[in-house]
Amino acid sequence: MALFLKEQYSHHERQVLEELEKNVRLKVSLANASESAEKLRVLEGQIEVDPNVDQLREIIRTASRREMTLEDALNDLSPITRVMFLAIRSLNQALRIVAK
């Protein structure tokens, strides 16, 4: 199963890279998203060492207006549960492709 999933991951990774080469807007958007994620990581590090961390987290949580994303939900799972979910989801997607 692990070998199958590794091969499937490699296949999907190649497809994504091929699409990125074709789509400049997507490439730029991903670069911008990556830059924002890095800035957020640095800011979260600064918040963690702030003496008012609990108050800051509550303000951020209250001010946030977006709905929880799948990524947010996955980050709340334990590592083993997250891996199991992603593996089952990948297998399900592969089976859908094969069924077509």
C-alpha positions as CSV (number, residue, x, y, z in Angstrom):
1,M,0.0,0.0,0.0
2,A,2.8,2.4,0.9
3,L,4.5,1.8,-2.5
4,F,1.3,2.4,-4.3
5,L,0.7,5.6,-2.4
6,K,4.2,6.8,-3.0
7,E,3.9,6.2,-6.7
8,Q,0.5,7.9,-6.8
9,Y,2.0,10.9,-5.0
10,S,4.9,11.1,-7.5
11,H,2.4,10.9,-10.4
12,H,0.3,13.7,-8.9
13,E,3.4,15.8,-8.1
14,R,4.5,15.5,-11.8
15,Q,1.1,16.6,-13.0
16,V,1.0,19.6,-10.7
17,L,4.5,20.7,-11.8
18,E,3.6,20.3,-15.5
19,E,0.4,22.4,-14.9
20,L,2.5,25.0,-13.1
21,E,4.8,25.4,-16.0
22,K,1.8,26.0,-18.3
23,N,0.0,28.5,-16.0
24,V,1.9,31.6,-15.0
25,R,-1.0,33.1,-13.0
26,L,-1.1,29.9,-10.9
27,K,2.6,30.0,-10.4
28,V,2.5,33.6,-9.2
29,S,-0.4,32.9,-6.9
30,L,1.4,30.0,-5.3
31,A,4.5,32.1,-4.8
32,N,2.4,34.8,-3.2
33,A,0.6,32.2,-1.0
34,S,4.0,30.8,0.0
35,E,5.3,34.2,0.9
36,S,2.2,35.0,3.0
37,A,2.5,31.6,4.8
38,E,6.1,32.4,5.7
39,K,5.1,35.8,7.0
40,L,2.3,34.2,9.0
41,R,4.7,31.6,10.4
42,V,7.1,34.4,11.6
43,L,4.3,36.4,13.1
44,E,2.9,33.4,14.9
45,G,6.4,32.8,16.4
46,Q,6.4,36.4,17.6
47,I,2.9,36.0,19.1
48,E,4.0,32.8,21.0
49,V,6.7,34.6,22.9
50,D,4.5,37.6,23.7
51,P,3.4,37.7,27.4
52,N,-0.2,38.4,26.2
53,V,-0.4,35.4,23.9
54,D,-3.8,34.2,25.2
55,Q,-5.3,37.6,24.7
56,L,-3.8,38.0,21.2
57,R,-5.1,34.5,20.2
58,E,-8.6,35.4,21.4
59,I,-8.5,38.7,19.5
60,I,-7.4,36.9,16.3
61,R,-10.0,34.1,16.7
62,T,-12.8,36.7,17.3
63,A,-11.7,38.9,14.4
64,S,-11.4,36.0,11.9
65,R,-14.4,36.0,9.7
66,R,-13.6,33.1,7.4
67,E,-15.0,29.7,7.7
68,M,-12.9,26.8,8.8
69,T,-11.1,25.2,5.8
70,L,-10.2,21.5,5.3
71,E,-6.6,22.5,6.0
72,D,-7.7,24.0,9.3
73,A,-9.6,20.9,10.3
74,L,-6.7,18.6,9.3
75,N,-4.3,20.7,11.4
76,D,-6.5,20.1,14.4
77,L,-6.2,16.3,13.9
78,S,-3.5,14.2,15.5
79,P,-0.6,13.3,13.0
80,I,-1.6,9.7,12.6
81,T,-5.3,10.6,12.0
82,R,-4.3,13.2,9.5
83,V,-2.1,10.7,7.6
84,M,-4.9,8.1,7.6
85,F,-7.4,10.7,6.3
86,L,-5.1,11.9,3.5
87,A,-4.2,8.3,2.5
88,I,-7.9,7.2,2.3
89,R,-8.8,10.4,0.5
90,S,-6.0,9.8,-2.1
91,L,-7.1,6.2,-2.5
92,N,-10.7,7.3,-3.0
93,Q,-9.6,9.8,-5.7
94,A,-7.5,7.2,-7.4
95,L,-10.4,4.8,-7.4
96,R,-12.7,7.5,-8.9
97,I,-10.2,8.0,-11.7
98,V,-9.9,4.3,-12.4
99,A,-13.7,3.9,-12.4
100,K,-14.1,6.5,-15.1
